[in-house]
Amino acid sequence: MMKLSNLQTKLKRSEQYLPAEDTFFLADIIEKESGNMALDIGCGSGYLTNILKNSFNLVVGTDISYNTLRVQNYKVENVVCCNSADALQLKFDLIICNLPYLATDEIIDVATDGGKDGLELPIEIISSALSHISNNGKFLFVTSSLSNYTELINFVESKNYSAKIISKKKLFYEELIIVKVENLLS
């Protein structure tokens, strides 16, 4: 019997991240978007991916958890089990991600735990996404005041992309933040 890696063991135990306040916040923004191709990184339940299907010709969802993709609540046709966008060769008009942004000492739940300062997994995901933004495309991600979101913006800008906060939503215990990333040439 093959021994599972720590990440595979965690993924086997992890449960599907169901739509929550951060998901609905991003949903409100993406309902106004349209184009040819869209990508939902960490598509989880498929909720946001299904919204994108209404205004894009091709929508792809990726998730690192095969089990999550298998039991999606909102079934999506074009799903790829991979880390972020690493397995893809396409460029997208819109990329979205509800980042795992919680600042945690250890990553136990890949759907929510961002690692040290809420940066470890988000930086990995953002790095993967950047090369998949089409020339006039954009990448929208959700983060939180509970993480070091200014460092995420600085990281994006250090890779020669523009990044700006386009929306904030105050909750009882945190502020949700949506950041828009674009190619500097667009």
C-alpha positions in Angstrom: 0.0 0.0 0.0 1.3 3.4 -1.0 2.0 5.9 1.9 0.1 9.2 1.5 1.9 12.5 1.8 0.9 14.9 4.5 -1.0 17.1 2.0 -2.8 14.1 0.5 -3.9 12.9 4.0 -5.2 16.4 4.8 -7.1 16.6 1.5 -8.6 13.2 2.1 -10.0 14.5 5.4 -10.9 18.0 4.2 -14.5 18.9 3.6 -15.9 20.9 0.7 -15.9 24.7 1.5 -19.5 25.7 1.2 -20.4 29.2 0.0 -20.1 31.7 2.8 -19.9 35.5 3.2 -16.7 35.8 1.3 -18.1 33.7 -1.6 -21.2 35.8 -1.8 -19.1 39.0 -1.7 -17.1 37.8 -4.7 -20.2 36.5 -6.5 -21.7 40.1 -6.4 -18.6 41.4 -8.2 -18.3 38.6 -10.9 -22.0 38.7 -11.9 -21.1 41.9 -13.8 -18.1 40.3 -15.6 -18.2 38.8 -19.1 -15.8 37.5 -21.7 -14.6 34.5 -23.6 -12.8 32.4 -21.0 -12.8 32.3 -17.2 -11.0 30.3 -14.5 -12.1 29.7 -10.9 -9.1 28.6 -8.9 -10.1 26.5 -5.9 -13.6 26.1 -7.2 -14.7 23.9 -4.3 -18.5 23.5 -4.3 -18.7 25.1 -7.8 -20.9 28.0 -6.7 -18.8 30.7 -8.3 -17.9 28.6 -11.3 -21.6 28.2 -12.1 -22.1 32.0 -11.9 -19.4 32.5 -14.5 -21.0 30.0 -16.9 -23.8 32.6 -17.5 -21.4 35.2 -19.1 -18.3 33.3 -20.4 -18.0 30.9 -23.3 -15.6 28.6 -21.5 -15.3 28.3 -17.8 -12.8 26.1 -16.1 -12.6 25.3 -12.4 -9.6 23.9 -10.6 -9.3 22.4 -7.1 -6.4 20.6 -5.4 -8.9 18.1 -3.8 -10.2 15.4 -6.0 -12.7 14.4 -3.4 -14.1 18.0 -3.4 -14.5 17.9 -7.2 -16.2 14.5 -7.0 -18.9 15.7 -4.6 -19.5 19.3 -5.7 -22.8 20.7 -4.7 -23.0 22.9 -7.9 -21.7 20.5 -10.5 -19.2 22.0 -13.0 -18.3 20.4 -16.4 -14.8 21.6 -17.0 -12.9 20.8 -13.8 -9.2 20.0 -13.4 -7.7 18.5 -10.2 -4.5 20.4 -9.8 -2.6 22.8 -7.7 -3.9 26.3 -8.6 -3.6 26.8 -12.4 -0.3 24.8 -12.7 -1.7 22.1 -15.1 -3.3 24.7 -17.5 -1.8 26.2 -20.7 -4.6 28.7 -21.4 -4.9 32.4 -20.9 -8.1 33.7 -19.3 -10.1 37.0 -19.5 -11.0 36.5 -15.9 -9.5 34.5 -13.1 -11.1 34.4 -9.7 -10.1 32.9 -6.4 -11.5 33.0 -2.9 -8.1 32.6 -1.4 -7.4 30.5 1.8 -6.4 33.7 3.6 -6.6 32.9 7.4 -3.3 33.5 9.1 -2.4 30.1 10.7 0.7 28.6 12.2 0.0 25.3 10.4 -2.0 24.6 7.2 -4.6 22.1 8.4 -7.5 23.0 6.0 -6.3 24.1 2.5 -9.7 25.7 1.9 -9.2 28.4 4.6 -5.7 28.3 6.1 -3.3 30.6 4.4 -0.2 29.9 6.6 2.1 32.4 8.2 0.5 35.9 8.1 -2.1 34.4 5.7 0.5 34.6 2.9 2.0 31.2 2.3 -0.8 29.6 0.2 -2.1 32.8 -1.3 1.4 33.7 -2.7 1.6 30.2 -4.2 -1.8 30.5 -5.8 -1.2 34.1 -7.1 2.1 33.0 -8.6 0.4 30.2 -10.5 -2.4 32.5 -11.7 -0.4 35.4 -13.0 0.9 33.8 -16.1 -2.6 32.8 -17.1 -4.1 36.3 -17.3 -4.7 37.3 -20.9 -3.3 40.7 -22.1 -6.6 42.5 -21.3 -7.7 40.1 -18.6 -7.9 40.4 -14.8 -7.5 38.3 -11.7 -9.9 39.0 -8.8 -9.2 37.5 -5.4 -10.7 37.7 -2.0 -8.6 38.3 1.1 -9.2 39.6 4.6 -8.0 42.2 7.1 -7.0 39.2 9.2 -4.2 38.5 6.8 -1.3 40.6 5.6 -3.2 41.7 2.4 -0.9 44.7 1.8 2.0 42.2 1.4 -0.1 40.3 -1.2 -0.5 43.5 -3.1 3.2 44.3 -2.9 4.0 40.7 -4.1 1.8 41.1 -7.2 3.3 44.5 -8.0 6.8 43.0 -7.6 5.9 40.7 -10.5 5.1 43.7 -12.7 1.3 43.5 -12.5 -1.0 46.2 -11.1 -3.0 45.4 -8.0 -5.6 47.5 -6.4 -8.4 47.0 -3.8 -11.7 47.4 -5.7 -14.2 46.5 -2.9 -14.3 46.1 0.9 -17.0 44.6 3.1 -17.0 45.0 6.9 -18.1 42.0 8.9 -18.3 41.7 12.7 -14.8 40.3 13.1 -13.0 41.2 9.9 -13.1 43.2 6.7 -13.3 41.2 3.4 -11.2 42.7 0.6 -11.4 42.1 -3.2 -8.2 42.9 -5.1 -8.1 43.3 -8.9 -4.8 42.3 -10.7 -4.1 43.3 -14.3 -1.2 43.2 -16.6 0.6 46.5 -16.6 0.4 46.6 -20.4 -3.4 46.6 -20.4 
